[in-house]
Amino acid sequence: MTRIIAISNPKGGVGKTTTSVNLACALARAGHSTLLIDLDPQGNASSGLGVPRESAAFGIADALLGLEPLSRTIVATGQPNLDLAPATPSLVGVEVELVTLPNREQRLRLAIAGLARRYDFVLFDCPPSLGLITLNALTAADSVLVPLQAEYYAMEGLGELVRTIAAVRRSTNPRLVREGIVLTMHDARTNLCRDVEGQARAVFGAEVFQAVIPRTVRLAEAPSHGKSIFHYEPSGRGAQAYAALATELVARVAALRGQSEATG
């Protein structure tokens, strides 16, 4: 059964795209067929996998607007088991066009219907906002994974996202749950990071993944080379952290499925 996960935080600069790219690669490397859909008009997830926005004939914008089926937008990446639905420059104006379309918040859900069954995981790299594109992602997803930078301002964005998830559950997607919170850009040497981690774990408990993503230069450098951390520095701390996150995520999903089957 496919698990569809929106990776979202309305605050920019928290490691959302870095997490989308490297978690997708980690899942694929572990043998799980994975589709990453780049919903951020900046297209950083696409370029981070070596597919610049201008190079793709079609992109996710075409699927959202009903101009092309999602299958025509998907391209292979250099990583076995990992496909990409890239962002193209036309994604910049999609929210304006979506406003006038029927089922405007359901466009992504309809686009992936049927296709998602080809994959074990479908990940959405959401833009750093709570507009119509993110609403489409939350409506189509089973769950939300929240990258949380280990600083206090990031906690404010988390509260806004939690309220939005609750609103989506009431209106367009009652099955939506929080997959969990992953701490990013973490430096255990600082009191601030330790305090934010302690606060997050006190408030959200087991929702916070044990895997913590460190602040490293290599993680910041990898996208400029169009590579994931697994291709840029496969033995480094960043790659190890994302591999651990993928392992933990797979275990959580398996446990949830087991619970569902036991109660179903």
N, C-alpha and C positions, 0 to 999 in steps of 0.2 A: 504494500500500500504506500502510495506517495505521501511524503510529508512536505507541505508547502509552507515556507517560512519567510515572513517579511522581516528584513533587518532594518530597523528604523530607530531614529532618534531625531527629534526636530532641531536639536542643537547641532550646528556644524562643527567639524573639526574634532570629533570624538573617536575617530577610527572606524567609522561605519563602513566605508568602502574598502578599507584595508581588511576589515573582518569579512566582508562579503566575498572578496576575491580569495583570500587565503583559507577561509573555512570551506569554500566551494572546492578549492584545490585539495585540501586535506581530506574531504569526504571522497573525492574522486580517487585519490591515491590509495584510500582504504578499500577501494573496490565498489563504491556506491555510485551508480549512474546519477549524474547531477546536472541540472540546468540552472545557470545563473542568468537572471533577467535584469538588465541595467535600466532602471527607471529614473536615474538621475540625469537631468539634461546636461550636466557637465561631462558625462560620459567617462568618468574616471575609472570605473570598473572595466569598461571595454578597453580603454587604452592600457590599463594595468595588466590585461591579458594579451596585449599585442594587437588589438583591433581598434585603431583610431576611429573616432566618430565619422570622419569623412571617407573612410575606406569601404564601408558596408553599403551594399546596394539597397538593402531594406533594413529597417530597425523596428524596435518595439513600438514606436509611434505609429507606424503603418498598421500594426495589429490592433492597437487601441482605437484607431479611427475606422477600422473595418476596411482598409484599403488593400491589405494583404493578409492571408492566414499567418498565424504565428509560425507555422512550420517553415515558411519561406524566409523568415528573418533569422533563423537559427544558423549559427556557424560553428564549426569545430574549433577547438583551441589546441594548443600544443600539449595539453594534458589529456591522456586517455581517460575516458569516462566523464569528461567535462565538456558541455556545450554552452554556448553563449547566445542570448538574444540581445544584440548590442543596442546602445543608444546611438542615434544619428542626430545631426543638427536640427532636424524637424521636430525633435522632442521638446525643444524650447517653447514652442507655441501651442503644444497639445492641450494644456489646461484651458486655454481660451476657447479652443474648438470643442472640447468636451462639454462645455457648459450648454451648448445648444443641441447636443445629441441625446436620443432616448437612452434610458438605462445608463446614464453617464457614470455612475459609481460602480457599475457591474461589467464594464467593458473588458477589464483584464480577466475576470472570472470566466466570462464567455469565451475569450480568446484562448485560454489554456484548457478549456473543457475537452476532454479526450486525449489531448497531447500529453498532459501531465503524467498519465499512466505509463509512459515510456521510461520515467525516471523514478529513482528512489527518493531524491530530494529535488525540490525546486526552490531556489532562493531568490528573493527580490532585494536588490540594492535600492532602497528608497531615497528620494531627495531629502535634504535637510529642511523639511517643511511639513505642514499637515494639510496640504492642498488636495486637489482632486486626484492627482497621481498617487499620492500616499493613501488616500481613501480607497482607491481602486485596489491597491496592494492589500490593505487590511481587509477588504471585502472578499478578496480571493484567497487569502491565506488561512491556514489552519492555526497558525500561531505567530507570535512576534518575538524576535530575539533582539534585545536592546544592548548595544555597546554603550558602556558608561565610562567616560573618562574619569580618572581618579582625581577629580577636583570638585569644589562645592558648586560652582555654577552649573555643572552638568546635571546635578541632582534636580535643579529647577526644570530643565527640559524633560527629565524623566517623569515628573509629576504631571506635566502637560500631556505627555504621551499616554500615561495611565488613564487620564480622564477621557482621552480620545478613544482608546480601546473600549472603555466602558460604553461610550456613545455608539460605537460601531456595533457592539454586541446587541444593543437595544434596537438598532435600526436595520442594518444590512447583513450582519454576519453573527448570529447568536453562538456559533461554535468557536469563535475566536478566543484564544487563550494566550497568556504570556508564556513563551517557551523558556525564557530565563533572561538573566542579565549577565553580561560578561564585562569584567573590568578591563579597560584598555589603557595604554600609555602609562603603565604602572611602574613606579619606582619605589621599591620597598625601603629604600634608604631615607625617604623623606617622611616626616611626621604627617604631612598633609595626605599623602597617599594612604598611609596606614589608617588615618582617621576616617577618610571617606570610605575605605573598604569596610572598616568596622561598622560605620553607620549603615551602609548598604546591606550588610549581612544581618544587622540587627533588625532592620525594617523588613527586608524581603526574604530573610532566612535561606532556605534551600533553593530558592529561585536563582540565587547568585551562583554561577558556575564556580567550581573549585579552580579550574584552569584560569589563570590570569595572564593577560597579554602584556609583556614588558615594553617599556619605551626603549627602542633601539634605533640606531642610525640605519641599520640595514633594512628594517621594515619601511622606513621613510624613503630610502633610496630605490627600492625594488621597482615601484611603479614607473619611475622615470626611464627604466630600461624595458618596460613592457613585460615584466616578469612577476610571477608570484614569488613569495619568499622561499618557496620550495625549489625554485629554479635559480634563485639569486644567491641564497645562502642556506642550502638544505640542512646543514648541521648546526645552525645557529640557534640562539634562544628563541627567536621569533617563530621559526619553523617548528621547534619542539612545542611551543605553547599552543600554536594552532592545531597541531596534530593531537595534543591532549584535549583541546576543546572539541574537536570532531569526535574523538572517542567518547567523551562524556555526553555529547549530544546524541550520538547513536544509542548509547545505553539508556538515556532518558526516553527517547522515542520508543525503543523496544519495551521498556517497562510500561509506558502508557498503553501501548497496543496490547500487552499482556493483561493489563487491568481491564481494558475495554472488552476483550474476548471473554474474560472471566465473568464479567457482569452482563454481557450481551447474550 
